[in-house]
């Protein structure tokens, strides 16, 4: 019985570790990306100032990938994104590497960094 429990715990730990994924793209807010995200050059033109506008902050954040898909952040990840944005020196072309656990169209972010 102890062996079975140990095997199950090991398998669960490996699953959690294996689920960690790196996503690359532009940091965007969901309000603007839903309206403009499919337009050419949107990600590169999207600004820090826009990311900090109240309606954009309220909408939440995500990563706009090269294939124009937006992977949305979960609630805790939105708080991480707000801190990341506040510390940014860049005003536009905010291309990021986001590491976290993807579940459907959402990601639980463990790390955000500039590319």
JOHUGI-V435650 format. One record per pair of residues at least 4 apart in sequence whose C-alpha atoms are under 6 Angstrom apart, sorted by the first residue. I is the first residue (numbers start at 1). J is the second residue. If there is no record, write none. Layout:
BEGIN
i: [I,I]
j: [J,J]
END
This chain:
BEGIN
i: [14,19,20,20,21,21,21,22,22,23,23,24,24,25,25,25,25,25,26,26,26,26,26,26,27,27,28,28,28,29,29,29,30,30,30,30,31,31,32,33,37,42,44,45,45,46,47,47,48,51,52,60,61,61,62,62,62,63,63,64,64,64,65,71,71,72,73,73,73,73,74,77,77,95,95,96,96,96,97,97,97,98,98,99,99,99,100,100,100,101,101,102,102]
j: [18,101,100,101,99,100,101,98,99,97,98,96,97,63,64,65,95,96,43,63,64,94,95,96,63,94,61,62,63,56,60,61,34,59,60,61,56,59,36,37,42,46,93,92,93,92,91,92,91,56,57,78,73,78,71,72,73,70,71,68,69,70,69,105,106,106,77,78,106,107,108,108,109,114,115,113,114,115,112,113,115,111,112,109,110,111,108,109,110,107,108,106,107]
END
